Amino acid sequence: MRRTTAAVAMAAMAALAACAGGSPGATSLPTGPSTSASALDAPASASPTPARTAPPRAATPAASTRHPSTPRHAATRPAHVIRPAATTPRTSAARSPVDHLNGVGNAQQVIEVAASGYGTSYATLTAYEKRASGWVRGFGPWSARIGVNGFAPSGQKREGDGRTPSGSYGFSFFFGVNAEPSGIHYSWRHAYTYDVWDDDPSSPRYNLWTDTRTSSAGSSPEPMHNQPSYNYAAVIAYNTARTPGMGSAIFFHVSHGSGTAGCVAIPQSELLSALRWLNPAKSPRIIMGTTSAITH
């Protein structure tokens, strides 16, 4: 028994000497797996000797940073405190008014005809031209008239429905009852009284300009010698595959002040400006549809 008591006393003296001689920081935090909040916050009375209570635990820098009321790593991770991306609008993602023009292939000229919805015959026409700096407005916005029953959704245009087809199309040629205007770049075809447009889905010449002196044009063809609508006009290259019943005779022509049978119409002076502006070397397109369908 005396040998055991002596050994315990010697171990206690050795531990006391080690605490007094080491640095306070080295002994204030356990180094083993037991470094938990309960171990760090143990009351001083739980220490085996009074010597452990001499250095004030609150003065230990390492212990104060682990206090439950202080966020861990708050001083080294400011991104977790300030998040400007959450409160600042992402203007870089905003769409430009002409972003949709980037999807028109190699076209350098675009005429856009947009209506507020599918049921109206009123539309707005705006022209854009692509330059080295990007797309710029050529002319417009101008008021335009489209089919009496508005736009047909993409792929839903049908013969005789009184709707203008939605989509992006080129131009075939220009024509008119009047003499060829100066300054145009497309080929011009004069419209005589014997010229018609075949709009009979059962006809072999469906959706073609037809000279009735030499060819049959089916039933009830569209007269091309039509004033003032066809004083000047451009053929919109719609249904060039001539699929029966998908619609025919879609033109860009002089407005007669009301809705059309499916064409796009603007006042004559404005139309002449547009016809002179269009240049086949710039692969122009006409984009038609509702505002939401065109720009998104």
C-alpha positions in Angstrom: 0.0 0.0 0.0 2.8 2.5 0.8 4.5 1.8 -2.5 1.2 2.4 -4.4 0.6 5.7 -2.5 4.1 6.9 -3.2 3.7 6.1 -6.9 0.5 8.1 -7.2 2.0 11.1 -5.3 5.0 11.1 -7.7 2.7 11.0 -10.8 0.7 14.0 -9.5 3.9 16.0 -8.8 5.1 15.2 -12.4 1.8 16.4 -13.9 2.0 19.6 -11.8 5.5 20.3 -13.0 4.5 19.8 -16.6 1.5 22.2 -16.4 3.6 24.9 -14.8 6.5 24.6 -17.3 4.5 24.3 -20.6 2.8 27.2 -22.5 -0.8 28.0 -21.6 -1.9 27.6 -25.2 -0.5 24.1 -25.4 -2.6 22.8 -22.5 -5.8 24.8 -22.9 -7.0 22.7 -25.9 -7.0 18.9 -25.8 -5.1 17.3 -28.7 -6.9 14.0 -28.9 -10.3 13.1 -30.3 -12.1 14.7 -27.2 -11.9 18.3 -28.5 -15.6 19.0 -28.1 -17.5 22.0 -26.8 -18.3 20.2 -23.6 -14.6 19.5 -22.9 -13.6 23.2 -23.6 -16.4 24.6 -21.4 -15.8 22.3 -18.4 -15.8 24.1 -15.0 -12.5 24.8 -13.3 -13.5 22.7 -10.3 -13.4 19.6 -12.4 -9.6 19.9 -12.7 -7.6 17.4 -10.6 -5.4 20.1 -9.1 -5.9 23.8 -8.2 -2.9 24.7 -10.5 -5.2 24.3 -13.6 -7.4 27.2 -12.5 -4.5 29.7 -12.3 -4.4 30.8 -16.0 -7.8 32.5 -16.9 -9.4 30.3 -19.5 -11.2 33.3 -21.1 -7.8 34.7 -22.0 -6.9 31.8 -24.3 -7.4 33.0 -27.9 -8.1 29.5 -29.3 -10.8 28.8 -26.7 -12.6 32.1 -27.4 -13.0 31.4 -31.1 -14.8 28.2 -30.4 -17.5 29.8 -28.2 -21.0 28.8 -29.4 -22.1 32.4 -29.8 -19.4 33.2 -32.4 -19.8 31.9 -36.0 -17.0 29.5 -36.9 -14.7 30.9 -39.6 -16.7 34.1 -39.8 -13.6 36.2 -40.1 -12.1 34.1 -43.0 -15.2 33.5 -45.2 -16.8 36.9 -45.9 -18.6 35.5 -48.9 -20.9 33.7 -46.4 -21.9 37.1 -44.9 -22.2 39.3 -48.0 -23.9 37.9 -51.1 -24.2 40.8 -53.6 -25.3 38.4 -56.4 -28.5 37.7 -54.4 -29.5 41.4 -54.3 -28.0 42.8 -57.5 -30.0 42.4 -60.8 -28.2 40.3 -63.4 -28.2 42.8 -66.2 -25.8 40.7 -68.3 -28.6 38.2 -68.8 -31.1 40.8 -70.0 -32.3 40.3 -73.6 -31.6 43.0 -76.2 -34.6 44.1 -78.3 -33.0 42.6 -81.4 -31.6 39.4 -79.9 -34.1 37.3 -81.8 -32.5 38.6 -85.1 -29.5 36.5 -84.4 -31.5 33.4 -85.5 -32.1 34.5 -89.1 -29.1 32.8 -90.6 -27.1 34.8 -93.1 -29.8 37.5 -93.5 -28.5 41.1 -93.4 -31.9 42.7 -93.8 -35.0 41.8 -91.8 -38.5 43.2 -92.0 -40.4 42.3 -88.8 -44.2 42.3 -88.8 -45.6 41.9 -85.3 -49.1 41.9 -83.8 -50.1 42.1 -80.2 -52.1 38.8 -80.5 -53.5 36.3 -83.0 -56.9 37.8 -83.4 -56.1 41.3 -84.7 -55.5 42.5 -88.2 -53.4 45.4 -87.0 -49.6 45.0 -86.8 -46.4 47.0 -86.5 -43.7 46.8 -89.2 -40.0 47.5 -88.4 -36.9 47.0 -90.6 -33.4 46.1 -89.4 -30.1 45.9 -91.2 -27.0 44.1 -90.0 -23.8 46.1 -90.0 -20.3 45.6 -88.6 -21.4 47.0 -85.3 -24.5 44.8 -85.1 -28.2 45.2 -86.0 -29.6 48.7 -86.5 -33.0 49.9 -87.4 -33.5 50.7 -91.0 -37.0 52.2 -90.8 -40.2 52.0 -88.9 -42.0 51.2 -86.7 -44.9 51.7 -89.2 -48.5 50.7 -89.0 -49.4 47.7 -91.1 -52.5 45.5 -91.9 -52.5 41.7 -92.0 -55.1 39.1 -92.5 -58.7 40.0 -91.4 -58.4 37.1 -88.9 -54.9 38.0 -87.8 -51.9 35.7 -87.7 -52.2 31.9 -88.0 -49.9 30.2 -85.5 -46.8 28.6 -87.1 -47.7 25.8 -89.4 -51.5 26.4 -89.1 -52.1 28.6 -92.1 -54.8 27.2 -94.4 -56.2 28.3 -97.8 -59.0 30.8 -97.5 -58.8 31.3 -93.7 -58.1 35.0 -93.9 -55.0 34.7 -91.8 -51.4 35.7 -92.4 -48.8 32.9 -91.9 -46.4 33.2 -89.0 -42.7 32.5 -89.6 -39.6 33.7 -91.4 -39.6 33.9 -95.2 -37.6 35.3 -98.1 -38.9 37.2 -101.2 -39.3 35.8 -104.7 -39.8 38.8 -107.0 -41.5 42.2 -107.2 -44.5 43.0 -109.4 -47.2 45.6 -110.0 -49.8 47.2 -112.2 -47.8 50.4 -112.4 -44.5 50.7 -114.2 -41.3 49.3 -112.6 -40.2 51.8 -109.9 -36.6 53.2 -110.0 -34.0 51.9 -107.5 -35.3 48.4 -106.9 -32.9 45.4 -106.8 -35.3 42.5 -107.4 -36.6 41.3 -110.7 -39.9 43.1 -111.7 -42.9 41.5 -113.3 -45.7 43.7 -114.8 -49.2 42.7 -113.9 -51.6 42.6 -116.9 -55.3 41.8 -117.0 -54.6 38.2 -118.1 -52.3 37.5 -115.2 -53.6 35.7 -112.1 -52.3 33.8 -109.1 -53.5 30.2 -108.9 -55.0 29.6 -105.4 -56.9 26.4 -106.2 -55.4 23.5 -104.0 -56.5 20.9 -106.6 -54.8 22.7 -109.5 -51.5 21.6 -110.8 -50.4 25.3 -110.8 -51.3 25.9 -107.2 -49.5 28.9 -105.7 -48.0 30.1 -109.0 -48.3 33.2 -111.1 -50.2 32.1 -114.2 -50.7 33.7 -117.6 -54.2 32.7 -118.5 -53.4 33.0 -122.2 -51.3 29.9 -122.0 -52.2 28.0 -118.9 -55.2 27.1 -116.8 -55.3 28.6 -113.4 -57.9 26.5 -111.6 -61.1 27.9 -110.1 -61.4 31.5 -108.8 -57.8 32.6 -109.2 -56.5 35.8 -107.7 -56.4 38.7 -110.3 -52.9 40.3 -110.4 -54.1 43.4 -112.2 -55.6 44.8 -109.0 -55.5 48.4 -108.0 -54.5 50.0 -105.7 -53.4 46.8 -103.7 -51.1 45.6 -106.5 -49.8 48.9 -107.8 -46.5 47.7 -106.3 -45.9 44.5 -104.4 -43.4 41.8 -103.4 -44.1 38.1 -103.4 -43.4 36.6 -100.0 -41.8 33.2 -100.5 -44.4 31.3 -98.5 -45.3 27.6 -99.2 -42.8 27.4 -102.0 -43.2 23.6 -101.9 -46.8 24.3 -103.0 -48.4 21.9 -100.5 -52.1 21.9 -101.4 -54.3 23.7 -98.9 -51.4 25.3 -96.9 -52.1 28.8 -98.3 -51.1 30.8 -101.4 -50.7 34.3 -102.8 -49.0 35.9 -99.8 -47.8 39.3 -100.8 -46.3 42.5 -99.3 -48.4 45.2 -101.0 -50.2 48.6 -100.9 -52.7 48.9 -98.1 -56.4 49.5 -99.0 -57.2 50.5 -95.5 -58.5 47.3 -94.0 -57.5 43.7 -93.2 -56.2 41.5 -96.0 -56.9 38.0 -97.2 -53.5 36.9 -95.6 -51.0 39.4 -97.0 -49.0 42.3 -95.3 -50.0 45.8 -96.4 -48.7 49.3 -95.7 -49.3 52.7 -97.4 -47.8 53.1 -100.9 -45.1 55.6 -100.2 -43.8 53.5 -97.3 -44.0 50.3 -99.4 -41.9 51.9 -102.2 -39.3 52.9 -99.7 -39.2 49.3 -98.4 -39.0 47.8 -101.9 -36.1 50.0 -102.8 -34.3 49.1 -99.5 -34.6 45.3 -100.0 -31.6 43.8 -101.7 -31.3 40.1 -102.6 -27.6 40.3 -102.1 -28.3 40.8 -98.4 -30.5 37.7 -98.2 -33.5 39.7 -96.7 -36.2 37.9 -94.6 -39.6 38.9 -93.4 -40.4 37.7 -89.9 -44.2 37.6 -89.1 -46.1 36.7 -86.0 -47.2 37.8 -82.6 -44.8 40.0 -80.6 -44.3 37.2 -77.9 -43.7 34.5 -80.6 -41.2 36.6 -82.5 -39.1 37.9 -79.6 -38.9 34.7 -77.5 
